[in-house]
Amino acid sequence: MSRSGCLVLVCGIPGSGKTTFSQELSGHYSPPYDESHYFLIPLHTDLLYPLDLRALQIQDVDQFNFKEARREVNDCLRRLLRVNSIGLHSSPPYCLPPHSSCKWDKLVQWLAEHKFADSTGKFSFSGNVAMVIDDNLHLRSMRYEYYQMARDYGLGFVEIFLQCHLDTALARNAQRSCPLPPSTVERLGEAAEPPDPGGHRWEEGRSVVMSTDCRLNAFIPVARDKVLSMITESFSKPVQPLSCEDVEMKLLCQLHSLHNHTHQADMVLRKCVSEAMNNQASGDRLERASLARRANSVRRDILEQLKTGKVESSWNFEASSKEFKTNIEELFLSQLYDTK
């Protein structure tokens, strides 16, 4: 028999008060207590992320490894939902990884030590459950992964974004026993994307931005009551599966994005062709004509590869404008000279 569930994101940059608020919200990591017929379980994801990896979240170093670690954390949470039959959809179309996982073992051990679950991950209580996820999640795309999880399982979803001035965050970070480098906090602050319900429908009615610039002991009581009320309401309004209309709209958005990126790539490629021709300005007429044919043929081939998804994909539609331009230029040059 399934039980209702809710994912509660408590997010913000380091020093914004996430862990303090999550602990207060969940009863200082005590055994779970009943609050309007549901249980709160704090999941502080720092216990699953290696410290040296978390420090790389905004840096350009080893970015792929961080994404992989975050995916593994999400897999652990999906397994926890499955093991405990939480949600309206007990068997969503999602393939879980093998049971042997260091992060899964660490999560189960932590839950058992705090009397939330047994050694298999089965909760030690019956009833509905709200999992409070304490993580930076400073980018909207990171939070959307949890929204997708809530949609897959038919869970409630609440997004709490704690916001404070950078000076406040830096001061609090400096007081930690293991502070992050100030430059990391600054970069996280610059990149942070607070909820925008007006621009992103999935955040509408499910998110709230709270300022933590004041003293946390004054902020917490009022904020806690508001969040508990949002959690209670979310159980009766779980995230619904995609309707046919939503799927169609998503496909249209993807096609629009594909068109925009193809157009951008074409502009970069035309400039590459022009530069290649300028570099051969001193060549004879036949050589220049041959180069022009090769360069334009490569341009058309790359555009076709982009349209059909044959280009190695990770950078196509997720890279920044500068990275996108650089990758297109490098691809053009490699294919131009390979065709000689």
C-alpha positions as CSV (number, residue, x, y, z in Angstrom):
1,M,0.0,0.0,0.0
2,S,1.4,3.4,-1.0
3,R,1.6,6.4,1.2
4,S,1.6,10.1,0.3
5,G,4.8,12.0,0.1
6,C,6.2,15.5,-0.5
7,L,9.6,16.8,-1.5
8,V,10.6,20.0,0.3
9,L,13.6,21.8,-1.1
10,V,15.4,24.1,1.3
11,C,17.9,25.8,-1.0
12,G,20.1,28.9,-1.3
13,I,23.8,29.8,-1.4
14,P,26.2,28.7,1.5
15,G,25.6,30.8,4.6
16,S,21.9,31.5,3.8
17,G,20.7,29.4,6.7
18,K,19.6,26.3,5.0
19,T,20.9,23.7,7.4
20,T,19.8,25.7,10.5
21,F,16.3,26.1,9.1
22,S,16.1,22.5,8.0
23,Q,17.1,21.3,11.4
24,E,14.5,23.5,13.1
25,L,11.9,22.4,10.6
26,S,12.6,18.7,11.2
27,G,12.9,18.8,14.9
28,H,16.7,18.9,15.4
29,Y,17.2,15.4,13.8
30,S,15.1,13.8,16.5
31,P,13.0,10.7,15.6
32,P,10.2,11.7,13.3
33,Y,7.2,13.3,14.9
34,D,3.6,13.6,13.6
35,E,2.7,17.1,12.3
36,S,-0.8,17.2,10.8
37,H,-0.6,13.5,10.0
38,Y,2.8,13.4,8.3
39,F,6.4,12.9,9.2
40,L,9.4,15.1,8.4
41,I,12.7,13.6,7.5
42,P,15.7,15.9,7.0
43,L,18.1,14.9,4.2
44,H,21.2,17.0,4.3
45,T,22.8,16.1,1.0
46,D,26.3,17.2,2.2
47,L,26.6,13.8,3.8
48,L,26.5,12.3,0.3
49,Y,28.6,14.8,-1.5
50,P,32.4,14.6,-1.0
51,L,33.6,18.0,0.4
52,D,36.2,18.5,-2.4
53,L,33.5,17.8,-5.0
54,R,31.0,20.2,-3.6
55,A,33.6,23.0,-3.8
56,L,33.7,22.6,-7.6
57,Q,30.0,23.3,-8.1
58,I,30.6,26.6,-9.9
59,Q,34.2,26.2,-11.1
60,D,35.0,24.9,-14.6
61,V,37.0,22.0,-13.1
62,D,35.6,18.5,-13.2
63,Q,32.1,19.8,-13.8
64,F,31.1,16.4,-15.3
65,N,31.9,14.6,-12.1
66,F,29.8,16.9,-10.0
67,K,26.8,16.4,-12.3
68,E,27.3,12.6,-12.0
69,A,27.4,12.9,-8.2
70,R,24.2,14.9,-8.2
71,R,22.6,12.3,-10.4
72,E,23.6,9.5,-8.0
73,V,22.0,11.5,-5.1
74,N,18.8,11.8,-7.0
75,D,18.9,8.0,-7.8
76,C,19.3,7.4,-4.0
77,L,16.2,9.4,-3.3
78,R,14.2,7.7,-6.0
79,R,15.2,4.3,-4.5
80,L,14.1,5.5,-1.1
81,L,10.7,6.4,-2.5
82,R,10.4,3.1,-4.2
83,V,11.5,1.0,-1.2
84,N,8.9,2.7,1.0
85,S,6.1,2.8,-1.7
86,I,5.8,6.6,-1.4
87,G,3.6,8.5,-3.9
88,L,0.6,8.0,-6.1
89,H,2.7,6.3,-8.8
90,S,4.6,3.5,-7.1
91,S,6.2,2.2,-10.3
92,P,7.2,5.2,-12.5
93,P,9.0,4.6,-15.8
94,Y,12.5,5.0,-14.4
95,C,15.3,2.4,-14.2
96,L,17.1,2.5,-10.9
97,P,20.8,1.7,-10.7
98,P,22.1,-1.5,-9.1
99,H,21.7,-1.8,-5.3
100,S,25.4,-1.6,-4.7
101,S,26.1,2.1,-4.2
102,C,28.3,3.9,-1.7
103,K,25.9,6.8,-1.5
104,W,22.9,4.5,-1.0
105,D,24.7,2.7,1.8
106,K,25.7,5.9,3.4
107,L,22.2,7.3,3.2
108,V,20.7,4.1,4.7
109,Q,23.3,4.1,7.5
110,W,22.5,7.7,8.4
111,L,18.7,7.0,8.4
112,A,19.2,4.0,10.6
113,E,21.5,5.8,13.0
114,H,18.8,8.5,13.5
115,K,16.0,5.9,13.8
116,F,14.2,6.9,10.7
117,A,14.7,3.6,8.9
118,D,16.1,0.1,9.3
119,S,19.2,-1.3,7.6
120,T,17.3,-1.8,4.3
121,G,16.0,1.7,4.1
122,K,12.5,0.8,5.2
123,F,11.0,3.6,7.3
124,S,10.4,2.8,11.0
125,F,7.0,4.4,10.9
126,S,3.8,4.3,8.9
127,G,2.0,7.3,7.5
128,N,2.7,10.1,5.1
129,V,6.2,11.6,4.8
130,A,7.8,14.9,3.8
131,M,11.5,14.7,2.9
132,V,13.3,18.0,3.6
133,I,16.2,18.2,1.1
134,D,18.9,20.6,2.2
135,D,21.2,21.5,-0.7
136,N,22.5,24.6,-2.5
137,L,20.4,24.0,-5.7
138,H,21.2,27.5,-6.7
139,L,20.3,26.9,-10.3
140,R,16.7,26.4,-11.4
141,S,17.6,23.4,-13.6
142,M,18.9,21.6,-10.5
143,R,15.6,22.2,-8.6
144,Y,13.6,21.1,-11.7
145,E,15.1,17.6,-11.4
146,Y,13.4,17.3,-8.1
147,Y,10.1,18.6,-9.5
148,Q,10.4,15.9,-12.2
149,M,10.9,13.4,-9.5
150,A,7.7,14.6,-7.7
151,R,5.8,14.4,-11.0
152,D,7.1,10.9,-11.7
153,Y,5.9,9.6,-8.3
154,G,2.9,11.8,-7.7
155,L,4.3,13.7,-4.8
156,G,3.7,17.2,-3.3
157,F,6.4,19.7,-4.0
158,V,7.5,22.7,-2.0
159,E,10.5,25.0,-3.0
160,I,11.9,27.2,-0.2
161,F,14.7,29.6,-1.5
162,L,16.6,31.3,1.4
163,Q,18.1,34.6,0.2
164,C,20.5,36.9,2.0
165,H,23.1,39.5,1.1
166,L,26.5,38.2,0.0
167,D,28.3,39.9,3.0
168,T,25.9,38.0,5.4
169,A,26.6,34.7,3.7
170,L,30.3,35.2,3.7
171,A,30.3,36.1,7.4
172,R,28.3,33.0,8.3
173,N,30.5,30.8,6.1
174,A,33.6,32.1,7.9
175,Q,32.2,30.9,11.2
176,R,31.9,27.3,10.0
177,S,34.3,24.6,11.2
178,C,35.1,23.8,7.5
179,P,34.2,27.0,5.5
180,L,34.1,27.0,1.8
181,P,36.5,29.3,-0.1
182,P,35.0,32.8,-0.2
183,S,35.4,32.8,-4.0
184,T,33.1,29.8,-4.2
185,V,30.4,31.5,-2.1
186,E,30.7,34.6,-4.3
187,R,30.4,32.7,-7.5
188,L,27.4,30.8,-6.2
189,G,25.8,34.1,-5.2
190,E,26.4,35.6,-8.7
191,A,24.9,32.5,-10.4
192,A,22.0,32.0,-8.1
193,E,18.5,31.8,-9.8
194,P,15.7,32.4,-7.3
195,P,12.2,31.0,-8.1
196,D,10.3,32.9,-10.8
197,P,6.7,31.6,-10.8
198,G,5.7,34.2,-13.4
199,G,8.3,32.9,-15.9
200,H,8.2,29.2,-14.9
201,R,4.8,27.6,-14.5
202,W,6.0,24.7,-12.5
203,E,7.1,27.0,-9.7
204,E,3.8,28.7,-9.4
205,G,2.0,28.2,-6.1
206,R,4.8,25.8,-4.9
207,S,7.7,28.2,-4.2
208,V,8.6,31.0,-1.8
209,V,11.6,33.2,-1.4
210,M,12.5,34.1,2.2
211,S,15.1,36.7,3.3
212,T,17.4,35.5,6.0
213,D,19.4,38.7,6.5
214,C,17.8,39.1,10.0
215,R,18.9,37.0,12.9
216,L,17.9,33.4,12.2
217,N,16.3,32.8,15.6
218,A,13.9,35.6,14.8
219,F,13.2,34.4,11.3
220,I,12.7,30.7,12.0
221,P,9.4,30.6,14.0
222,V,7.4,32.6,11.5
223,A,9.0,30.9,8.5
224,R,8.5,27.5,10.0
225,D,4.8,27.9,10.4
226,K,4.4,29.1,6.9
227,V,6.4,26.2,5.4
228,L,4.5,23.6,7.5
229,S,1.3,25.1,6.1
230,M,2.6,24.8,2.5
231,I,3.7,21.2,3.1
232,T,0.3,20.3,4.5
233,E,-1.4,21.8,1.5
234,S,0.9,20.1,-0.9
235,F,-0.2,16.6,0.1
236,S,-3.7,17.4,-1.3
237,K,-2.1,18.9,-4.5
238,P,0.5,16.5,-5.8
239,V,2.3,17.2,-9.0
240,Q,0.3,15.8,-11.8
241,P,1.7,13.8,-14.7
242,L,2.2,15.5,-18.1
243,S,-1.0,15.8,-20.1
244,C,-1.0,15.4,-23.8
245,E,-1.2,19.2,-24.1
246,D,1.9,19.6,-21.9
247,V,3.8,17.0,-23.9
248,E,2.9,18.8,-27.1
249,M,4.0,22.1,-25.7
250,K,7.3,20.6,-24.5
251,L,8.0,19.3,-28.0
252,L,7.2,22.7,-29.5
253,C,9.6,24.3,-27.1
254,Q,12.3,21.8,-28.0
255,L,11.8,22.5,-31.7
256,H,12.0,26.2,-31.1
257,S,15.2,25.7,-29.1
258,L,16.6,23.6,-31.9
259,H,15.8,26.2,-34.5
260,N,17.4,29.0,-32.4
261,H,20.6,27.0,-31.8
262,T,20.8,26.0,-35.5
263,H,20.5,29.6,-36.5
264,Q,23.2,30.6,-34.1
265,A,25.5,27.8,-35.4
266,D,24.9,28.9,-39.0
267,M,26.0,32.5,-38.1
268,V,29.2,31.2,-36.5
269,L,29.9,28.8,-39.4
270,R,29.4,31.5,-42.0
271,K,32.0,33.6,-40.2
272,C,34.3,30.6,-40.1
273,V,33.9,30.1,-43.9
274,S,34.7,33.8,-44.4
275,E,37.8,33.6,-42.2
276,A,39.0,30.5,-44.0
277,M,38.7,32.3,-47.3
278,N,40.5,35.4,-46.0
279,N,43.4,33.2,-44.8
280,Q,43.8,32.0,-48.4
281,A,43.6,35.4,-50.0
282,S,47.0,35.0,-51.5
283,G,46.2,31.6,-53.2
284,D,45.3,31.2,-56.8
285,R,41.8,31.3,-58.1
286,L,41.4,27.5,-58.4
287,E,42.6,26.8,-54.8
288,R,40.2,29.4,-53.4
289,A,37.3,28.0,-55.4
290,S,38.1,24.5,-54.1
291,L,38.4,25.8,-50.5
292,A,35.1,27.6,-50.8
293,R,33.3,24.4,-51.9
294,R,34.9,22.4,-49.1
295,A,34.1,25.0,-46.4
296,N,30.5,25.4,-47.5
297,S,30.1,21.6,-47.6
298,V,31.4,21.3,-44.1
299,R,29.1,24.1,-42.9
300,R,26.0,22.3,-44.4
301,D,27.2,19.0,-42.9
302,I,27.6,20.4,-39.4
303,L,24.1,22.1,-39.5
304,E,22.6,18.7,-40.6
305,Q,24.5,17.0,-37.7
306,L,23.0,19.5,-35.3
307,K,19.5,19.1,-36.6
308,T,19.6,15.3,-36.4
309,G,21.5,15.1,-33.1
310,K,24.5,13.3,-34.5
311,V,27.0,15.8,-32.9
312,E,28.3,14.7,-29.5
313,S,25.6,16.2,-27.5
314,S,26.6,17.5,-24.1
315,W,27.5,20.9,-25.3
316,N,25.0,21.5,-28.1
317,F,22.2,23.1,-26.1
318,E,23.6,23.5,-22.6
319,A,26.8,25.3,-23.1
320,S,27.2,29.1,-22.7
321,S,27.2,31.3,-25.8
322,K,31.0,31.5,-25.6
323,E,31.5,27.8,-25.2
324,F,28.9,27.1,-28.0
325,K,30.8,29.4,-30.4
326,T,34.2,27.8,-29.5
327,N,32.9,24.3,-30.0
328,I,31.3,25.1,-33.4
329,E,34.6,26.7,-34.6
330,E,36.7,23.8,-33.4
331,L,34.3,21.3,-35.1
332,F,34.4,23.3,-38.4
333,L,38.2,23.4,-38.5
334,S,38.6,19.7,-37.7
335,Q,36.1,18.7,-40.4
336,L,37.4,21.2,-42.9
337,Y,41.0,19.9,-42.7
338,D,39.9,16.2,-42.4
339,T,38.2,16.6,-45.8
340,K,41.3,17.6,-47.6
